[in-house]
Amino acid sequence: MMSAKKRRAPRRSVYDKTVDLHGYTIEEAMTKIDALINSGQYKSILVIHGYGQGILKNGLRTHFNNCRLVREYYPGEELNAIGGDGVTIIFM
């Protein structure tokens, strides 16, 4: 008699939402992230922006600094997140 394989539940992120913004312009990225922030559905979002030249990363972090709905944000490396400085975690 063969035993049934146990199914593992898919791994869930510790963040409410993950959004990948690779290839977005800063304007497109801000529009996308603002829609998620303003939806009120999430308490935390893992934002994947990559390393590149830092234009998207720096633009988004400046935006988060000025966004009244973002309580705090951290570069991924400060929270030991996979992706290091190529991700930013925001908390509402």
PDB file of N, CA, C and O in Angstrom:
ATOM      1  N   MET A   1       0.842  -1.180   0.000  1.00  0.00           N
ATOM      2  CA  MET A   1       0.000   0.000   0.000  1.00  0.00           C
ATOM      3  C   MET A   1       0.885   1.240   0.000  1.00  0.00           C
ATOM      4  O   MET A   1       1.777   1.377   0.837  1.00  0.00           O
ATOM      5  N   MET A   2       0.635   2.124  -0.929  1.00  0.00           N
ATOM      6  CA  MET A   2       1.432   3.340  -1.041  1.00  0.00           C
ATOM      7  C   MET A   2       0.839   4.436  -0.167  1.00  0.00           C
ATOM      8  O   MET A   2      -0.378   4.609  -0.096  1.00  0.00           O
ATOM      9  N   SER A   3       1.712   5.162   0.485  1.00  0.00           N
ATOM     10  CA  SER A   3       1.214   6.264   1.308  1.00  0.00           C
ATOM     11  C   SER A   3       0.963   7.487   0.422  1.00  0.00           C
ATOM     12  O   SER A   3       1.667   7.713  -0.563  1.00  0.00           O
ATOM     13  N   ALA A   4      -0.020   8.242   0.780  1.00  0.00           N
ATOM     14  CA  ALA A   4      -0.341   9.457   0.036  1.00  0.00           C
ATOM     15  C   ALA A   4       0.721  10.508   0.316  1.00  0.00           C
ATOM     16  O   ALA A   4       1.214  10.628   1.438  1.00  0.00           O
ATOM     17  N   LYS A   5       1.062  11.255  -0.700  1.00  0.00           N
ATOM     18  CA  LYS A   5       2.014  12.344  -0.518  1.00  0.00           C
ATOM     19  C   LYS A   5       1.342  13.465   0.258  1.00  0.00           C
ATOM     20  O   LYS A   5       0.190  13.820   0.008  1.00  0.00           O
ATOM     21  N   LYS A   6       2.073  13.996   1.180  1.00  0.00           N
ATOM     22  CA  LYS A   6       1.552  15.139   1.924  1.00  0.00           C
ATOM     23  C   LYS A   6       1.745  16.386   1.090  1.00  0.00           C
ATOM     24  O   LYS A   6       2.824  16.626   0.549  1.00  0.00           O
ATOM     25  N   ARG A   7       0.727  17.150   0.993  1.00  0.00           N
ATOM     26  CA  ARG A   7       0.824  18.414   0.258  1.00  0.00           C
ATOM     27  C   ARG A   7       1.205  19.515   1.226  1.00  0.00           C
ATOM     28  O   ARG A   7       0.645  19.653   2.313  1.00  0.00           O
ATOM     29  N   ARG A   8       2.152  20.268   0.797  1.00  0.00           N
ATOM     30  CA  ARG A   8       2.583  21.392   1.619  1.00  0.00           C
ATOM     31  C   ARG A   8       1.827  22.634   1.167  1.00  0.00           C
ATOM     32  O   ARG A   8       1.627  22.869  -0.025  1.00  0.00           O
ATOM     33  N   ALA A   9       1.426  23.396   2.125  1.00  0.00           N
ATOM     34  CA  ALA A   9       0.773  24.665   1.800  1.00  0.00           C
ATOM     35  C   ALA A   9       1.810  25.572   1.150  1.00  0.00           C
ATOM     36  O   ALA A   9       2.982  25.534   1.523  1.00  0.00           O
ATOM     37  N   PRO A  10       1.399  26.376   0.195  1.00  0.00           N
ATOM     38  CA  PRO A  10       2.364  27.293  -0.420  1.00  0.00           C
ATOM     39  C   PRO A  10       2.920  28.249   0.625  1.00  0.00           C
ATOM     40  O   PRO A  10       2.217  28.657   1.549  1.00  0.00           O
ATOM     41  N   ARG A  11       4.186  28.597   0.466  1.00  0.00           N
ATOM     42  CA  ARG A  11       4.805  29.525   1.409  1.00  0.00           C
ATOM     43  C   ARG A  11       4.181  30.892   1.258  1.00  0.00           C
ATOM     44  O   ARG A  11       3.963  31.376   0.148  1.00  0.00           O
ATOM     45  N   ARG A  12       3.906  31.490   2.357  1.00  0.00           N
ATOM     46  CA  ARG A  12       3.293  32.798   2.351  1.00  0.00           C
ATOM     47  C   ARG A  12       4.308  33.833   2.816  1.00  0.00           C
ATOM     48  O   ARG A  12       5.065  33.598   3.757  1.00  0.00           O
ATOM     49  N   SER A  13       4.315  34.950   2.163  1.00  0.00           N
ATOM     50  CA  SER A  13       5.218  36.020   2.537  1.00  0.00           C
ATOM     51  C   SER A  13       4.821  36.576   3.900  1.00  0.00           C
ATOM     52  O   SER A  13       3.651  36.518   4.280  1.00  0.00           O
ATOM     53  N   VAL A  14       5.780  37.105   4.622  1.00  0.00           N
ATOM     54  CA  VAL A  14       5.472  37.729   5.905  1.00  0.00           C
ATOM     55  C   VAL A  14       4.867  39.115   5.690  1.00  0.00           C
ATOM     56  O   VAL A  14       4.436  39.764   6.643  1.00  0.00           O
ATOM     57  N   TYR A  15       4.836  39.561   4.449  1.00  0.00           N
ATOM     58  CA  TYR A  15       4.260  40.857   4.113  1.00  0.00           C
ATOM     59  C   TYR A  15       2.889  40.626   3.481  1.00  0.00           C
ATOM     60  O   TYR A  15       2.643  39.587   2.870  1.00  0.00           O
ATOM     61  N   ASP A  16       2.011  41.600   3.634  1.00  0.00           N
ATOM     62  CA  ASP A  16       0.656  41.458   3.096  1.00  0.00           C
ATOM     63  C   ASP A  16       0.634  41.415   1.569  1.00  0.00           C
ATOM     64  O   ASP A  16      -0.237  40.776   0.979  1.00  0.00           O
ATOM     65  N   LYS A  17       1.578  42.086   0.936  1.00  0.00           N
ATOM     66  CA  LYS A  17       1.600  42.175  -0.528  1.00  0.00           C
ATOM     67  C   LYS A  17       3.040  42.303  -0.987  1.00  0.00           C
ATOM     68  O   LYS A  17       3.870  42.920  -0.319  1.00  0.00           O
ATOM     69  N   THR A  18       3.321  41.713  -2.133  1.00  0.00           N
ATOM     70  CA  THR A  18       4.620  41.881  -2.786  1.00  0.00           C
ATOM     71  C   THR A  18       4.354  42.450  -4.170  1.00  0.00           C
ATOM     72  O   THR A  18       3.487  41.954  -4.889  1.00  0.00           O
ATOM     73  N   VAL A  19       5.086  43.477  -4.544  1.00  0.00           N
ATOM     74  CA  VAL A  19       4.920  44.090  -5.860  1.00  0.00           C
ATOM     75  C   VAL A  19       6.298  44.227  -6.509  1.00  0.00           C
ATOM     76  O   VAL A  19       7.236  44.738  -5.897  1.00  0.00           O
ATOM     77  N   ASP A  20       6.405  43.763  -7.754  1.00  0.00           N
ATOM     78  CA  ASP A  20       7.662  43.822  -8.502  1.00  0.00           C
ATOM     79  C   ASP A  20       7.585  44.974  -9.496  1.00  0.00           C
ATOM     80  O   ASP A  20       6.750  44.960 -10.401  1.00  0.00           O
ATOM     81  N   LEU A  21       8.439  45.955  -9.333  1.00  0.00           N
ATOM     82  CA  LEU A  21       8.419  47.150 -10.174  1.00  0.00           C
ATOM     83  C   LEU A  21       9.590  47.223 -11.148  1.00  0.00           C
ATOM     84  O   LEU A  21       9.885  48.293 -11.680  1.00  0.00           O
ATOM     85  N   HIS A  22      10.261  46.091 -11.388  1.00  0.00           N
ATOM     86  CA  HIS A  22      11.340  46.054 -12.383  1.00  0.00           C
ATOM     87  C   HIS A  22      10.817  46.562 -13.722  1.00  0.00           C
ATOM     88  O   HIS A  22       9.744  46.154 -14.167  1.00  0.00           O
ATOM     89  N   GLY A  23      11.555  47.433 -14.351  1.00  0.00           N
ATOM     90  CA  GLY A  23      11.205  47.910 -15.681  1.00  0.00           C
ATOM     91  C   GLY A  23      10.213  49.064 -15.700  1.00  0.00           C
ATOM     92  O   GLY A  23       9.916  49.592 -16.772  1.00  0.00           O
ATOM     93  N   TYR A  24       9.697  49.466 -14.554  1.00  0.00           N
ATOM     94  CA  TYR A  24       8.767  50.589 -14.497  1.00  0.00           C
ATOM     95  C   TYR A  24       9.545  51.899 -14.500  1.00  0.00           C
ATOM     96  O   TYR A  24      10.672  51.957 -14.009  1.00  0.00           O
ATOM     97  N   THR A  25       8.945  52.944 -15.051  1.00  0.00           N
ATOM     98  CA  THR A  25       9.505  54.279 -14.872  1.00  0.00           C
ATOM     99  C   THR A  25       9.116  54.717 -13.457  1.00  0.00           C
ATOM    100  O   THR A  25       8.263  54.092 -12.827  1.00  0.00           O
ATOM    101  N   ILE A  26       9.727  55.769 -12.965  1.00  0.00           N
ATOM    102  CA  ILE A  26       9.409  56.236 -11.620  1.00  0.00           C
ATOM    103  C   ILE A  26       7.939  56.662 -11.536  1.00  0.00           C
ATOM    104  O   ILE A  26       7.280  56.422 -10.525  1.00  0.00           O
ATOM    105  N   GLU A  27       7.430  57.290 -12.595  1.00  0.00           N
ATOM    106  CA  GLU A  27       6.032  57.730 -12.600  1.00  0.00           C
ATOM    107  C   GLU A  27       5.084  56.531 -12.580  1.00  0.00           C
ATOM    108  O   GLU A  27       4.099  56.530 -11.841  1.00  0.00           O
ATOM    109  N   GLU A  28       5.378  55.513 -13.386  1.00  0.00           N
ATOM    110  CA  GLU A  28       4.545  54.307 -13.414  1.00  0.00           C
ATOM    111  C   GLU A  28       4.589  53.594 -12.063  1.00  0.00           C
ATOM    112  O   GLU A  28       3.568  53.119 -11.566  1.00  0.00           O
ATOM    113  N   ALA A  29       5.780  53.527 -11.480  1.00  0.00           N
ATOM    114  CA  ALA A  29       5.943  52.844 -10.197  1.00  0.00           C
ATOM    115  C   ALA A  29       5.176  53.562  -9.094  1.00  0.00           C
ATOM    116  O   ALA A  29       4.525  52.916  -8.273  1.00  0.00           O
ATOM    117  N   MET A  30       5.244  54.877  -9.066  1.00  0.00           N
ATOM    118  CA  MET A  30       4.534  55.639  -8.035  1.00  0.00           C
ATOM    119  C   MET A  30       3.022  55.492  -8.195  1.00  0.00           C
ATOM    120  O   MET A  30       2.304  55.389  -7.200  1.00  0.00           O
ATOM    121  N   THR A  31       2.538  55.483  -9.418  1.00  0.00           N
ATOM    122  CA  THR A  31       1.105  55.294  -9.658  1.00  0.00           C
ATOM    123  C   THR A  31       0.657  53.936  -9.140  1.00  0.00           C
ATOM    124  O   THR A  31      -0.372  53.824  -8.473  1.00  0.00           O
ATOM    125  N   LYS A  32       1.443  52.895  -9.452  1.00  0.00           N
ATOM    126  CA  LYS A  32       1.108  51.535  -9.021  1.00  0.00           C
ATOM    127  C   LYS A  32       1.146  51.421  -7.492  1.00  0.00           C
ATOM    128  O   LYS A  32       0.213  50.893  -6.887  1.00  0.00           O
ATOM    129  N   ILE A  33       2.203  51.907  -6.877  1.00  0.00           N
ATOM    130  CA  ILE A  33       2.358  51.766  -5.433  1.00  0.00           C
ATOM    131  C   ILE A  33       1.348  52.633  -4.688  1.00  0.00           C
ATOM    132  O   ILE A  33       0.846  52.226  -3.640  1.00  0.00           O
ATOM    133  N   ASP A  34       1.040  53.822  -5.210  1.00  0.00           N
ATOM    134  CA  ASP A  34       0.035  54.675  -4.573  1.00  0.00           C
ATOM    135  C   ASP A  34      -1.337  54.007  -4.573  1.00  0.00           C
ATOM    136  O   ASP A  34      -2.082  54.120  -3.600  1.00  0.00           O
ATOM    137  N   ALA A  35      -1.673  53.315  -5.655  1.00  0.00           N
ATOM    138  CA  ALA A  35      -2.948  52.606  -5.718  1.00  0.00           C
ATOM    139  C   ALA A  35      -3.019  51.535  -4.629  1.00  0.00           C
ATOM    140  O   ALA A  35      -4.064  51.351  -4.004  1.00  0.00           O
ATOM    141  N   LEU A  36      -1.909  50.829  -4.402  1.00  0.00           N
ATOM    142  CA  LEU A  36      -1.879  49.801  -3.362  1.00  0.00           C
ATOM    143  C   LEU A  36      -1.954  50.415  -1.967  1.00  0.00           C
ATOM    144  O   LEU A  36      -2.678  49.920  -1.103  1.00  0.00           O
ATOM    145  N   ILE A  37      -1.212  51.483  -1.755  1.00  0.00           N
ATOM    146  CA  ILE A  37      -1.213  52.149  -0.450  1.00  0.00           C
ATOM    147  C   ILE A  37      -2.597  52.717  -0.152  1.00  0.00           C
ATOM    148  O   ILE A  37      -3.125  52.533   0.945  1.00  0.00           O
ATOM    149  N   ASN A  38      -3.182  53.405  -1.128  1.00  0.00           N
ATOM    150  CA  ASN A  38      -4.469  54.066  -0.923  1.00  0.00           C
ATOM    151  C   ASN A  38      -5.641  53.104  -0.834  1.00  0.00           C
ATOM    152  O   ASN A  38      -6.725  53.488  -0.395  1.00  0.00           O
ATOM    153  N   SER A  39      -5.437  51.853  -1.247  1.00  0.00           N
ATOM    154  CA  SER A  39      -6.531  50.877  -1.199  1.00  0.00           C
ATOM    155  C   SER A  39      -6.910  50.542   0.244  1.00  0.00           C
ATOM    156  O   SER A  39      -8.041  50.137   0.510  1.00  0.00           O
ATOM    157  N   GLY A  40      -5.982  50.709   1.161  1.00  0.00           N
ATOM    158  CA  GLY A  40      -6.249  50.401   2.560  1.00  0.00           C
ATOM    159  C   GLY A  40      -6.313  48.910   2.870  1.00  0.00           C
ATOM    160  O   GLY A  40      -6.683  48.525   3.979  1.00  0.00           O
ATOM    161  N   GLN A  41      -5.957  48.071   1.906  1.00  0.00           N
ATOM    162  CA  GLN A  41      -6.027  46.626   2.085  1.00  0.00           C
ATOM    163  C   GLN A  41      -4.804  46.033   2.768  1.00  0.00           C
ATOM    164  O   GLN A  41      -4.861  44.916   3.282  1.00  0.00           O
ATOM    165  N   TYR A  42      -3.702  46.766   2.779  1.00  0.00           N
ATOM    166  CA  TYR A  42      -2.433  46.194   3.217  1.00  0.00           C
ATOM    167  C   TYR A  42      -1.825  46.987   4.359  1.00  0.00           C
ATOM    168  O   TYR A  42      -1.905  48.215   4.399  1.00  0.00           O
ATOM    169  N   LYS A  43      -1.216  46.261   5.284  1.00  0.00           N
ATOM    170  CA  LYS A  43      -0.476  46.904   6.374  1.00  0.00           C
ATOM    171  C   LYS A  43       1.012  46.924   6.073  1.00  0.00           C
ATOM    172  O   LYS A  43       1.760  47.711   6.653  1.00  0.00           O
ATOM    173  N   SER A  44       1.447  46.043   5.152  1.00  0.00           N
ATOM    174  CA  SER A  44       2.859  46.002   4.771  1.00  0.00           C
ATOM    175  C   SER A  44       2.975  45.547   3.323  1.00  0.00           C
ATOM    176  O   SER A  44       2.211  44.703   2.855  1.00  0.00           O
ATOM    177  N   ILE A  45       3.947  46.124   2.627  1.00  0.00           N
ATOM    178  CA  ILE A  45       4.182  45.785   1.217  1.00  0.00           C
ATOM    179  C   ILE A  45       5.688  45.642   1.006  1.00  0.00           C
ATOM    180  O   ILE A  45       6.472  46.503   1.406  1.00  0.00           O
ATOM    181  N   LEU A  46       6.072  44.538   0.372  1.00  0.00           N
ATOM    182  CA  LEU A  46       7.450  44.336  -0.046  1.00  0.00           C
ATOM    183  C   LEU A  46       7.547  44.846  -1.481  1.00  0.00           C
ATOM    184  O   LEU A  46       6.930  44.288  -2.388  1.00  0.00           O
ATOM    185  N   VAL A  47       8.316  45.897  -1.676  1.00  0.00           N
ATOM    186  CA  VAL A  47       8.466  46.524  -2.988  1.00  0.00           C
ATOM    187  C   VAL A  47       9.793  46.069  -3.586  1.00  0.00           C
ATOM    188  O   VAL A  47      10.857  46.348  -3.033  1.00  0.00           O
ATOM    189  N   ILE A  48       9.727  45.371  -4.715  1.00  0.00           N
ATOM    190  CA  ILE A  48      10.936  44.921  -5.411  1.00  0.00           C
ATOM    191  C   ILE A  48      11.226  45.934  -6.514  1.00  0.00           C
ATOM    192  O   ILE A  48      10.443  46.081  -7.452  1.00  0.00           O
ATOM    193  N   HIS A  49      12.350  46.629  -6.396  1.00  0.00           N
ATOM    194  CA  HIS A  49      12.712  47.634  -7.393  1.00  0.00           C
ATOM    195  C   HIS A  49      14.045  47.322  -8.049  1.00  0.00           C
ATOM    196  O   HIS A  49      14.365  47.905  -9.085  1.00  0.00           O
ATOM    197  N   GLY A  50      14.817  46.440  -7.489  1.00  0.00           N
ATOM    198  CA  GLY A  50      16.112  46.072  -8.051  1.00  0.00           C
ATOM    199  C   GLY A  50      17.193  47.071  -7.674  1.00  0.00           C
ATOM    200  O   GLY A  50      16.958  48.040  -6.952  1.00  0.00           O
ATOM    201  N   TYR A  51      18.382  46.802  -8.187  1.00  0.00           N
ATOM    202  CA  TYR A  51      19.539  47.641  -7.886  1.00  0.00           C
ATOM    203  C   TYR A  51      19.735  48.694  -8.962  1.00  0.00           C
ATOM    204  O   TYR A  51      19.584  49.887  -8.697  1.00  0.00           O
ATOM    205  N   GLY A  52      20.064  48.274 -10.152  1.00  0.00           N
ATOM    206  CA  GLY A  52      20.257  49.197 -11.267  1.00  0.00           C
ATOM    207  C   GLY A  52      21.127  50.382 -10.903  1.00  0.00           C
ATOM    208  O   GLY A  52      22.121  50.249 -10.189  1.00  0.00           O
ATOM    209  N   GLN A  53      20.735  51.547 -11.409  1.00  0.00           N
ATOM    210  CA  GLN A  53      21.463  52.780 -11.116  1.00  0.00           C
ATOM    211  C   GLN A  53      20.914  53.481  -9.877  1.00  0.00           C
ATOM    212  O   GLN A  53      21.426  54.525  -9.474  1.00  0.00           O
ATOM    213  N   GLY A  54      19.887  52.916  -9.282  1.00  0.00           N
ATOM    214  CA  GLY A  54      19.325  53.472  -8.051  1.00  0.00           C
ATOM    215  C   GLY A  54      18.269  54.529  -8.259  1.00  0.00           C
ATOM    216  O   GLY A  54      17.754  55.090  -7.291  1.00  0.00           O
ATOM    217  N   ILE A  55      17.934  54.814  -9.512  1.00  0.00           N
ATOM    218  CA  ILE A  55      16.964  55.877  -9.792  1.00  0.00           C
ATOM    219  C   ILE A  55      15.584  55.514  -9.242  1.00  0.00           C
ATOM    220  O   ILE A  55      14.951  56.323  -8.564  1.00  0.00           O
ATOM    221  N   LEU A  56      15.124  54.307  -9.533  1.00  0.00           N
ATOM    222  CA  LEU A  56      13.809  53.864  -9.060  1.00  0.00           C
ATOM    223  C   LEU A  56      13.812  53.719  -7.541  1.00  0.00           C
ATOM    224  O   LEU A  56      12.892  54.183  -6.866  1.00  0.00           O
ATOM    225  N   LYS A  57      14.844  53.078  -7.009  1.00  0.00           N
ATOM    226  CA  LYS A  57      14.959  52.886  -5.555  1.00  0.00           C
ATOM    227  C   LYS A  57      14.917  54.216  -4.826  1.00  0.00           C
ATOM    228  O   LYS A  57      14.126  54.389  -3.900  1.00  0.00           O
ATOM    229  N   ASN A  58      15.758  55.158  -5.231  1.00  0.00           N
ATOM    230  CA  ASN A  58      15.841  56.448  -4.553  1.00  0.00           C
ATOM    231  C   ASN A  58      14.569  57.267  -4.727  1.00  0.00           C
ATOM    232  O   ASN A  58      14.122  57.934  -3.794  1.00  0.00           O
ATOM    233  N   GLY A  59      13.993  57.217  -5.908  1.00  0.00           N
ATOM    234  CA  GLY A  59      12.749  57.942  -6.158  1.00  0.00           C
ATOM    235  C   GLY A  59      11.610  57.416  -5.308  1.00  0.00           C
ATOM    236  O   GLY A  59      10.836  58.193  -4.749  1.00  0.00           O
ATOM    237  N   LEU A  60      11.503  56.092  -5.207  1.00  0.00           N
ATOM    238  CA  LEU A  60      10.449  55.500  -4.388  1.00  0.00           C
ATOM    239  C   LEU A  60      10.650  55.805  -2.912  1.00  0.00           C
ATOM    240  O   LEU A  60       9.694  56.139  -2.213  1.00  0.00           O
ATOM    241  N   ARG A  61      11.873  55.695  -2.435  1.00  0.00           N
ATOM    242  CA  ARG A  61      12.127  55.955  -1.013  1.00  0.00           C
ATOM    243  C   ARG A  61      11.862  57.412  -0.656  1.00  0.00           C
ATOM    244  O   ARG A  61      11.375  57.696   0.438  1.00  0.00           O
ATOM    245  N   THR A  62      12.171  58.331  -1.549  1.00  0.00           N
ATOM    246  CA  THR A  62      11.832  59.731  -1.328  1.00  0.00           C
ATOM    247  C   THR A  62      10.315  59.895  -1.283  1.00  0.00           C
ATOM    248  O   THR A  62       9.780  60.628  -0.450  1.00  0.00           O
ATOM    249  N   HIS A  63       9.641  59.209  -2.180  1.00  0.00           N
ATOM    250  CA  HIS A  63       8.176  59.242  -2.224  1.00  0.00           C
ATOM    251  C   HIS A  63       7.583  58.698  -0.922  1.00  0.00           C
ATOM    252  O   HIS A  63       6.661  59.294  -0.366  1.00  0.00           O
ATOM    253  N   PHE A  64       8.107  57.572  -0.434  1.00  0.00           N
ATOM    254  CA  PHE A  64       7.607  56.984   0.814  1.00  0.00           C
ATOM    255  C   PHE A  64       7.827  57.933   1.987  1.00  0.00           C
ATOM    256  O   PHE A  64       6.998  58.016   2.893  1.00  0.00           O
ATOM    257  N   ASN A  65       8.940  58.640   1.962  1.00  0.00           N
ATOM    258  CA  ASN A  65       9.267  59.588   3.023  1.00  0.00           C
ATOM    259  C   ASN A  65       8.238  60.713   3.090  1.00  0.00           C
ATOM    260  O   ASN A  65       7.976  61.253   4.165  1.00  0.00           O
ATOM    261  N   ASN A  66       7.655  61.067   1.945  1.00  0.00           N
ATOM    262  CA  ASN A  66       6.689  62.167   1.866  1.00  0.00           C
ATOM    263  C   ASN A  66       5.242  61.700   1.850  1.00  0.00           C
ATOM    264  O   ASN A  66       4.332  62.528   1.821  1.00  0.00           O
ATOM    265  N   CYS A  67       5.012  60.402   1.869  1.00  0.00           N
ATOM    266  CA  CYS A  67       3.654  59.856   1.801  1.00  0.00           C
ATOM    267  C   CYS A  67       3.069  59.750   3.210  1.00  0.00           C
ATOM    268  O   CYS A  67       3.616  59.041   4.055  1.00  0.00           O
ATOM    269  N   ARG A  68       1.979  60.438   3.464  1.00  0.00           N
ATOM    270  CA  ARG A  68       1.413  60.475   4.822  1.00  0.00           C
ATOM    271  C   ARG A  68       0.856  59.131   5.265  1.00  0.00           C
ATOM    272  O   ARG A  68       0.750  58.891   6.468  1.00  0.00           O
ATOM    273  N   LEU A  69       0.492  58.239   4.335  1.00  0.00           N
ATOM    274  CA  LEU A  69      -0.060  56.936   4.701  1.00  0.00           C
ATOM    275  C   LEU A  69       1.014  55.907   5.046  1.00  0.00           C
ATOM    276  O   LEU A  69       0.723  54.893   5.680  1.00  0.00           O
ATOM    277  N   VAL A  70       2.246  56.164   4.632  1.00  0.00           N
ATOM    278  CA  VAL A  70       3.350  55.253   4.955  1.00  0.00           C
ATOM    279  C   VAL A  70       3.900  55.637   6.323  1.00  0.00           C
ATOM    280  O   VAL A  70       4.483  56.706   6.497  1.00  0.00           O
ATOM    281  N   ARG A  71       3.704  54.748   7.283  1.00  0.00           N
ATOM    282  CA  ARG A  71       4.152  54.985   8.655  1.00  0.00           C
ATOM    283  C   ARG A  71       5.675  54.909   8.741  1.00  0.00           C
ATOM    284  O   ARG A  71       6.320  55.754   9.361  1.00  0.00           O
ATOM    285  N   GLU A  72       6.240  53.870   8.103  1.00  0.00           N
ATOM    286  CA  GLU A  72       7.692  53.701   8.080  1.00  0.00           C
ATOM    287  C   GLU A  72       8.081  52.800   6.915  1.00  0.00           C
ATOM    288  O   GLU A  72       7.257  52.048   6.395  1.00  0.00           O
ATOM    289  N   TYR A  73       9.332  52.885   6.518  1.00  0.00           N
ATOM    290  CA  TYR A  73       9.855  52.014   5.460  1.00  0.00           C
ATOM    291  C   TYR A  73      11.308  51.689   5.769  1.00  0.00           C
ATOM    292  O   TYR A  73      12.007  52.435   6.455  1.00  0.00           O
ATOM    293  N   TYR A  74      11.739  50.543   5.234  1.00  0.00           N
ATOM    294  CA  TYR A  74      13.100  50.071   5.489  1.00  0.00           C
ATOM    295  C   TYR A  74      13.693  49.472   4.227  1.00  0.00           C
ATOM    296  O   TYR A  74      12.999  48.774   3.489  1.00  0.00           O
ATOM    297  N   PRO A  75      14.970  49.735   3.969  1.00  0.00           N
ATOM    298  CA  PRO A  75      15.657  48.979   2.926  1.00  0.00           C
ATOM    299  C   PRO A  75      15.671  47.512   3.335  1.00  0.00           C
ATOM    300  O   PRO A  75      15.785  47.199   4.520  1.00  0.00           O
ATOM    301  N   GLY A  76      15.559  46.625   2.376  1.00  0.00           N
ATOM    302  CA  GLY A  76      15.499  45.203   2.676  1.00  0.00           C
ATOM    303  C   GLY A  76      16.644  44.694   3.521  1.00  0.00           C
ATOM    304  O   GLY A  76      16.458  43.812   4.359  1.00  0.00           O
ATOM    305  N   GLU A  77      17.838  45.247   3.307  1.00  0.00           N
ATOM    306  CA  GLU A  77      18.998  44.768   4.063  1.00  0.00           C
ATOM    307  C   GLU A  77      18.863  45.048   5.558  1.00  0.00           C
ATOM    308  O   GLU A  77      19.439  44.321   6.367  1.00  0.00           O
ATOM    309  N   GLU A  78      18.120  46.078   5.943  1.00  0.00           N
ATOM    310  CA  GLU A  78      17.944  46.377   7.370  1.00  0.00           C
ATOM    311  C   GLU A  78      17.064  45.347   8.067  1.00  0.00           C
ATOM    312  O   GLU A  78      17.170  45.157   9.279  1.00  0.00           O
ATOM    313  N   LEU A  79      16.193  44.679   7.304  1.00  0.00           N
ATOM    314  CA  LEU A  79      15.313  43.660   7.874  1.00  0.00           C
ATOM    315  C   LEU A  79      15.722  42.251   7.437  1.00  0.00           C
ATOM    316  O   LEU A  79      14.960  41.296   7.590  1.00  0.00           O
ATOM    317  N   ASN A  80      16.925  42.139   6.896  1.00  0.00           N
ATOM    318  CA  ASN A  80      17.436  40.861   6.395  1.00  0.00           C
ATOM    319  C   ASN A  80      16.493  40.213   5.386  1.00  0.00           C
ATOM    320  O   ASN A  80      16.356  38.990   5.350  1.00  0.00           O
ATOM    321  N   ALA A  81      15.850  41.033   4.575  1.00  0.00           N
ATOM    322  CA  ALA A  81      14.935  40.523   3.553  1.00  0.00           C
ATOM    323  C   ALA A  81      15.727  40.035   2.353  1.00  0.00           C
ATOM    324  O   ALA A  81      16.760  40.603   1.998  1.00  0.00           O
ATOM    325  N   ILE A  82      15.228  38.972   1.734  1.00  0.00           N
ATOM    326  CA  ILE A  82      15.845  38.495   0.502  1.00  0.00           C
ATOM    327  C   ILE A  82      15.737  39.607  -0.520  1.00  0.00           C
ATOM    328  O   ILE A  82      14.659  40.170  -0.713  1.00  0.00           O
ATOM    329  N   GLY A  83      16.826  39.929  -1.170  1.00  0.00           N
ATOM    330  CA  GLY A  83      16.850  41.026  -2.132  1.00  0.00           C
ATOM    331  C   GLY A  83      17.668  42.195  -1.628  1.00  0.00           C
ATOM    332  O   GLY A  83      18.041  43.080  -2.398  1.00  0.00           O
ATOM    333  N   GLY A  84      17.949  42.199  -0.328  1.00  0.00           N
ATOM    334  CA  GLY A  84      18.807  43.234   0.248  1.00  0.00           C
ATOM    335  C   GLY A  84      18.364  44.640  -0.117  1.00  0.00           C
ATOM    336  O   GLY A  84      17.202  45.004   0.068  1.00  0.00           O
ATOM    337  N   ASP A  85      19.290  45.419  -0.631  1.00  0.00           N
ATOM    338  CA  ASP A  85      19.014  46.811  -0.970  1.00  0.00           C
ATOM    339  C   ASP A  85      18.200  46.935  -2.257  1.00  0.00           C
ATOM    340  O   ASP A  85      17.851  48.046  -2.657  1.00  0.00           O
ATOM    341  N   GLY A  86      17.897  45.830  -2.900  1.00  0.00           N
ATOM    342  CA  GLY A  86      17.066  45.836  -4.103  1.00  0.00           C
ATOM    343  C   GLY A  86      15.582  45.778  -3.796  1.00  0.00           C
ATOM    344  O   GLY A  86      14.755  45.726  -4.706  1.00  0.00           O
ATOM    345  N   VAL A  87      15.241  45.787  -2.500  1.00  0.00           N
ATOM    346  CA  VAL A  87      13.839  45.806  -2.089  1.00  0.00           C
ATOM    347  C   VAL A  87      13.667  46.845  -0.978  1.00  0.00           C
ATOM    348  O   VAL A  87      14.620  47.206  -0.288  1.00  0.00           O
ATOM    349  N   THR A  88      12.445  47.308  -0.826  1.00  0.00           N
ATOM    350  CA  THR A  88      12.081  48.211   0.269  1.00  0.00           C
ATOM    351  C   THR A  88      10.786  47.683   0.861  1.00  0.00           C
ATOM    352  O   THR A  88       9.876  47.292   0.130  1.00  0.00           O
ATOM    353  N   ILE A  89      10.704  47.670   2.187  1.00  0.00           N
ATOM    354  CA  ILE A  89       9.496  47.226   2.870  1.00  0.00           C
ATOM    355  C   ILE A  89       8.821  48.439   3.460  1.00  0.00           C
ATOM    356  O   ILE A  89       9.441  49.210   4.192  1.00  0.00           O
ATOM    357  N   ILE A  90       7.540  48.612   3.139  1.00  0.00           N
ATOM    358  CA  ILE A  90       6.804  49.750   3.674  1.00  0.00           C
ATOM    359  C   ILE A  90       5.701  49.258   4.610  1.00  0.00           C
ATOM    360  O   ILE A  90       5.112  48.197   4.402  1.00  0.00           O
ATOM    361  N   PHE A  91       5.442  50.044   5.626  1.00  0.00           N
ATOM    362  CA  PHE A  91       4.404  49.737   6.608  1.00  0.00           C
ATOM    363  C   PHE A  91       3.445  50.916   6.698  1.00  0.00           C
ATOM    364  O   PHE A  91       3.863  52.069   6.806  1.00  0.00           O
ATOM    365  N   MET A  92       2.150  50.609   6.650  1.00  0.00           N
ATOM    366  CA  MET A  92       1.143  51.648   6.735  1.00  0.00           C
ATOM    367  C   MET A  92       0.573  51.694   8.148  1.00  0.00           C
ATOM    368  O   MET A  92      -0.301  52.511   8.435  1.00  0.00           O
TER     369      MET A  92
END
